[in-house]
Amino acid sequence: MGRLIGLMILGLLAVAAPAMASPSVAHTTYEAIGLEGHPPLEVGRVLDVTHGVNRGAMERHVVAGARAETTYSVIGHVFSTPDCALGSIAVPEGVIRTGPSGSGSLTVLFPGEALAGAPNRFWVRWELEAGTEVAYRSGCVEVTLDD
């Protein structure tokens, strides 16, 4: 299992390294996804690398030890307050389909034009849903965009 986790971390670094090496400022968040009712995750992370409206953003969602052969919808709930308490905008980001071991991932690319009009600072809580059930949820994460 340690080898699997090591490979997943290397995969995350390989995806994020080109974006983080660019000359503009990149804001990187590595957020754990917590248990809501499905099996405890061996690995549950969101890697969020944002540049802003000129360069865009990239998210990498990774789970290991979730339910086998399950489809999880990834929803980003965007808030204007740091406590993620009032009025969110739900942004469907895609799906993670786990294999027999309960592992899966999703990479989401947001082109700069998709972020046009967004405030420079907002907060996100990601949820993984299996059907209508929230299976896993992240904490409230600050996202900062640069021009």
CORMO-V528574 format. One record per backbone hydrogen bond with DSSP energy under -0.5 kcal/mol. CO is the residue of the C=O (numbers start at 1). NH is the residue of the N-H. E is the energy in kcal/mol with one decimal. If there is no record, write none. Layout:
BEGIN
co->CO nh->NH e->E
co->CO nh->NH e->E
END
This chain:
BEGIN
co->1 nh->5 e->-2.3
co->2 nh->6 e->-2.5
co->3 nh->7 e->-2.6
co->4 nh->8 e->-2.3
co->5 nh->9 e->-2.3
co->6 nh->10 e->-2.4
co->7 nh->11 e->-2.3
co->8 nh->12 e->-2.2
co->9 nh->13 e->-2.4
co->10 nh->14 e->-2.5
co->11 nh->15 e->-1.9
co->12 nh->16 e->-2.4
co->13 nh->17 e->-2.7
co->14 nh->18 e->-0.6
co->16 nh->20 e->-2.4
co->17 nh->21 e->-1.7
co->19 nh->22 e->-0.9
co->26 nh->28 e->-0.6
co->27 nh->50 e->-2.6
co->29 nh->31 e->-0.5
co->29 nh->48 e->-3.1
co->31 nh->46 e->-2.3
co->32 nh->34 e->-0.5
co->32 nh->139 e->-0.7
co->34 nh->137 e->-1.4
co->43 nh->64 e->-2.6
co->44 nh->33 e->-2.4
co->45 nh->62 e->-2.5
co->46 nh->31 e->-2.7
co->46 nh->48 e->-0.6
co->47 nh->49 e->-0.5
co->47 nh->60 e->-2.5
co->48 nh->29 e->-2.5
co->48 nh->50 e->-0.5
co->49 nh->58 e->-2.6
co->50 nh->27 e->-2.6
co->51 nh->146 e->-1.4
co->52 nh->56 e->-3.7
co->56 nh->51 e->-2.4
co->56 nh->52 e->-1.3
co->57 nh->110 e->-3.0
co->58 nh->49 e->-3.1
co->59 nh->108 e->-2.8
co->60 nh->47 e->-2.7
co->61 nh->106 e->-2.2
co->62 nh->45 e->-2.4
co->63 nh->104 e->-2.2
co->64 nh->42 e->-2.4
co->64 nh->43 e->-1.7
co->67 nh->70 e->-0.7
co->70 nh->72 e->-0.6
co->70 nh->98 e->-2.8
co->72 nh->96 e->-2.8
co->73 nh->75 e->-0.6
co->73 nh->129 e->-2.7
co->74 nh->93 e->-3.1
co->74 nh->94 e->-0.9
co->75 nh->77 e->-0.6
co->75 nh->127 e->-2.6
co->76 nh->78 e->-0.7
co->76 nh->91 e->-2.9
co->77 nh->125 e->-1.9
co->78 nh->89 e->-2.0
co->79 nh->123 e->-2.3
co->81 nh->84 e->-1.7
co->88 nh->90 e->-0.5
co->89 nh->78 e->-2.8
co->90 nh->92 e->-0.6
co->91 nh->76 e->-2.6
co->94 nh->74 e->-3.1
co->96 nh->72 e->-3.1
co->96 nh->98 e->-0.6
co->99 nh->69 e->-1.6
co->99 nh->102 e->-1.7
co->101 nh->65 e->-0.5
co->102 nh->66 e->-2.1
co->103 nh->99 e->-1.8
co->104 nh->63 e->-2.5
co->106 nh->61 e->-3.1
co->108 nh->59 e->-2.7
co->109 nh->111 e->-0.6
co->110 nh->57 e->-2.4
co->111 nh->114 e->-1.6
co->111 nh->115 e->-0.7
co->112 nh->115 e->-1.5
co->113 nh->116 e->-0.7
co->115 nh->118 e->-2.3
co->120 nh->145 e->-3.2
co->122 nh->143 e->-3.4
co->123 nh->79 e->-3.5
co->124 nh->141 e->-2.9
co->125 nh->77 e->-2.5
co->126 nh->138 e->-2.6
co->127 nh->75 e->-2.7
co->127 nh->129 e->-0.6
co->128 nh->135 e->-2.7
co->128 nh->136 e->-1.6
co->129 nh->73 e->-3.0
co->129 nh->131 e->-0.7
co->130 nh->133 e->-1.7
co->133 nh->130 e->-2.5
co->133 nh->135 e->-0.7
co->135 nh->36 e->-1.6
co->135 nh->37 e->-0.6
co->135 nh->38 e->-0.8
co->136 nh->128 e->-2.7
co->137 nh->34 e->-3.4
co->139 nh->141 e->-0.6
co->141 nh->124 e->-2.7
co->143 nh->122 e->-2.2
END
